[in-house]
Amino acid sequence: MKIVFFGTPDFAVPSLDRLLERSDFEVLGVVTQPDKRRGRGSALSFSPVKERAVAQGLPLWQPERLKKDPETLEQLAALQADIFAVVAYGQLLSPELLAMPRLGCVNVHGSLLPRYRGAAPIQWSLYHGDRETGITTMLMDVGMDTGAMLLKATTPIDLLDNAQTLSDRLSQQGADLLVETLLRWSELTPEPQDPTQTTYAPLLTKDNYILSWERSACDLHNQIRGFYPQCQTQFQDKLLKVTTSIPLGVGLPQPLPEPWISLNWSPPEEKALPGTVVAVIKAHGPVIQTGDGYLLLTQVQPAGKRSLSGWDFVNGSRVTVGDRLGLLG
């Protein structure tokens, strides 16, 4: 089976690796997003997929807008591929591209479709507190993740998973499912998606990152882990990123693992204003009053500084009971 691989971020690398490992697949080349400037020096940075493709000596294309790049389109058509395999590429394929490979285009999507169509399915599944997610392989059409489904694989979501840990796990599962889909191609019957079950996972915006302490501890925890590591609040008139948290109290959707379930602390007798530090747990960090329940901050990043444990933050910023965190004004 002759394959052209389309992908860009770390999530796509295991799928490319798995195709390259097998003698029954021939990867003809790789299409990825253009290099981007990153860091203080604005140096050009390769995508993770490009790094792997270069290391393997694979032909490589990086058009700004693939469907409007006639030279790349001509070269891809000349390959006469059997399959285009697409994993988090970052551009929609035009009808012309979809018609190029002999057998069609297959996509690896990080959700159980038709839930969470769109660019950020892993992040939004965590934000909504889902207990399970997975991978769907599907035949691609001109819509955004609207094609007929081929295979699915599920994975549980742990209460302390975040976007990085879940993405790492799903990327491996997606690689396995892509290989299985291609090996079983001739026997699979595509299943149309049920439009009544559709939900969407749009690109994240800066507003998604702002923490409102009037929300419940569980909702805030889901926001922090879902949009990891970007969630923000304000402390002592400065920006503070909150990257890891533990919800405390009764009514949690899942039991906490050790050592968190055995934390030696007692909630205050009276409810404080949301955003107030109501306790400091030695060796762990500050406990924040929320609109419903309490949130222990276990990893934060003050503005202009490195990431700190919650306990180091308490000591370095002299956090005391009664201090308040607030919205960015």
N, C-alpha and C positions, 0 to 999 in steps of 0.2 A: 504494500500500500504506500503510494507516494504522497507525502504530506507537506504542506506549507504551514508553518506555525506562526500564529499571531498572538503576541502577548507583550506585556511591559513590566509589571511590578514583581516583587518577590513571590507573590501568590502564584504567578504563572511558571516560575522556574522548575518546580518539581514535575509539572506536566511535560515540559520540554525534556527534562532529564530522562523521564520514563520512556518517552518516545525514542530517544537516542540510544537507550540501553538495549532495545529489542531489534533483532535482526530482521523481523518481519515488517518493520516500518523503515521507510527511507525519508528522512527529513531533507527536503529539497532546498529549504531556505527559511529565513525568519523575517517577519515584519514586526517592527516595534515603533514606539513613539520617538520623535526626535530628541536629541540630547537637550538637557535643560541646564541653566546656570543656577548653581546653588552655593551657599556659604558666603562668607565675608568677601572673598576674592572673586566671587561670581564665576568660578571656574566651571567649564562644561562638565556635566556629569552623565555617565552612561546609565541607561536603565538596567536593572538586574538581568533582564532577558538578553539585552545586548551584550553584557559582560559574558554571559554563558555562550552566546552564539559566537562571539569573537574567539573565545577560548577554544571552541570546537571547530573553528575555521569554516563556519557556515556562511553561505551567501546571505546578505543582510540588506533590508530596505527600511528607510526611515522617513517616509514622506510626511510633510506637514499636514496635508489633507489628501488622504489616499485616493478618494474617489475623484479628485480633481487633478491627479498626477498621471498624465497619459503615458509617460515613459515607464513608470512603475507598473501601471496596469498592463501595458504591452508585455513587459518582462514576466509578470506573474502568469499571464495567459499562455505565454510560450512554454512554461514549465509543464503544462498538461498534467496537473496534479489530480490525484484521486479525491483528496480531502483537503479542505482548509480547516485546521483545528484552531479555535479562538479561545483564549483564556485571559480575561481582563486586559484586552488590547487597548481600549480607550477611544476607539472611533467606530461608528456604525459602518457596516459594509453596504455598499450600493447594490442595486439589483444586478449590475454588470459583474461585480465581484462575486456575488452569491451564485451566479450561473457558471462561473469558470470551472470549478472542480467537477470531475466526472460524477462523483457520488454526492456532492453537496458540502455544506459547511456545518460543522458541529461546534457548539459552544459549551464551555464548562462554567456553570453559574453557581455562586455561593449561597444558594437558598433552596428551599423546597418549593419550586414554582407550582402555582402562579403567585405565591407569596413573595413579596420583596423583589419585584422587577426593578431594575435600575442600577445605579452606580455604587450604592453602599449597602448591600443587603446584610453583611455581617454586623455592621455598626447598628443598624436599625433593629435587627433581631434582638441584640443585647439591650438596646434602649427600651424596647417594649417588654423586656423581662421574659422572653420566650424560654421555655425549658428544653426545646429541641430545635435543631436546624439541620442543614445537610447540604448536599450537592445535587444538582440536576444537570444532566447532559441533554441537549436539545438540538434539533435541526434549526438552523437560523433562517429567518425571513427578514423582511424589510423593517419590521417593528422593533421596539426596544424590549428584548427578552420575551417575545410573544410566540416564538416558534413551538412546534410540536415536541413534546418531551420524549426522551428515549429511555434513560435509566435514572434512578434516584438512589441515594445512600444517605442515611441519617446519622446524626451524632448528638449526644446530649450536651446541654449547656450547663456548666457548673456555676454556682452562685459567685465564685471568685474568678471566673473566666473574664478576660477583657478582649478588646478587638484584636490585639496582637496574638494572644495565645489561641484564640478561636480561629483566626485566620491561618496560623501555622498548621493547626490540625486539619482544617478544611482543605488547605492547599495539597496536603498529602493524600487526603481522601479523594480530592478532585483528580489528581494524577492517576490514581488507581482506577477511578471510574471512567476516565477518558480511555485508558487502555482497554478496559473491559468493553466499553461501547464500540470501539473500533474492531476488536476481535469478534464481536457478536453482530457486527453491522448487518449482515445479510438476513439474520433471523429476527431482528427487532422490528416492532410495529410502532411507529410514532403515534403518540397519544396527544390529541389537542388539549390545550389548557382550558380550564373552566373559567370563563371571564367573570363569573359571579364571585369567585374566590380571590380575585386579584387584589394585591396591595402593592404599594410602591416604596422604594428606598432611594429618595433623591440625593443628589450631592449635598454634602454638609456645608453650612455657612457659619460665619463667626457667631451669629446669634445662637446657634445650637450649642455652643461651648459655654455660655454664661450660666452659672449655677444660681438658682433662685431658692434660698433656704426655706421659703414657705412651702415648698414641695415636701413630700414624705421622704424619709431616710431611704426607703427602697427605691423610690423613683430617682433620687439623686445618685444613689449607688449605680443604678443602671445607666444613667447618663454619663457618669464618670468612666465606667468601664467600657461602655459602648463607643464613646467618642475619645477614648484613650489615644494619646496623652494630652489632650488639648483643653480640657475643661478649666474654667477660670472663675475666680472670685476676687475679692479685694481684702487685704489685711493691712492695717496701719497705713492706709492711703496708697498702697502699692499693689500691683498685680501679683496674684498668687495662683499658680496652676495646681490643681488637685488631681493627682494621677492614679492614686490607689486608695480605696476606702473599704470599711467594713460596716455594714448596717448592724445596729444593736437594738435589742428589745424583743418584744413578742410579735407574733404575726409575720415572721419572715417566710418567704415562699419556699425556701429550702433550708435545712439545718446547716449551721456553720461548722466547718471542720475544726479540728484542733490546730493551733492552741486557742483560736478565737472563741470557741464555745465555752471555754473555761476561764474567760477573763474575769479578774477579781475587781469588779467595780459595781457601784450602786447608782442608779439614776437619781436625780434630785427630787425632793419632795414636791416642789412646785415647778411648773413648766416655765421656761424662760422664753425670751423673744427668739424667733428663728434666726440662726446665725451666731448665737451666743455660745462661747466655750463654757460648758457646764461641768467638765471634769478633765483631768489630765491623767492618763494611765501610764504609769512608769514603764519605760522601755518600749512604749508603743506610740503614744501621741495624744493629741487633743480630741475630745469628744464634743461634737457640735449638736446643739438643739436644732431640730428641723421642724417643719410643720406637723409632722407625725413621726415620732421616734427620734433616734439618735444616730449620728454618723461619726465613726472613728476615722480620722485621717491618718493613713499609714505611710503615704508617700506624697510629697509636695515638691514644687519647684518655685521658689521666690524669684521675682523679676531680676534678671541679670545674673542669676546664680545657678549652680548645679542642682540636680535633683537631690533631695534630702529625705531621710526617714522622718516619720511624724515626730519621733522623739528628738531627733537632732533639730528639727524645726522649733519645737518647744523650747529647747535650750538656747539655740542661736538667736531666736527672736523674742525670748523671754515671754512666751505665751502664758497667760494666767487665766484662771476661772473668771468669767465676766467679760473678757475681751469679745469683740464681735467681728465676724466676717460679713461682708456685704456685697451688694451688686456693684458692678462697675458703672460709674455715673457718666 
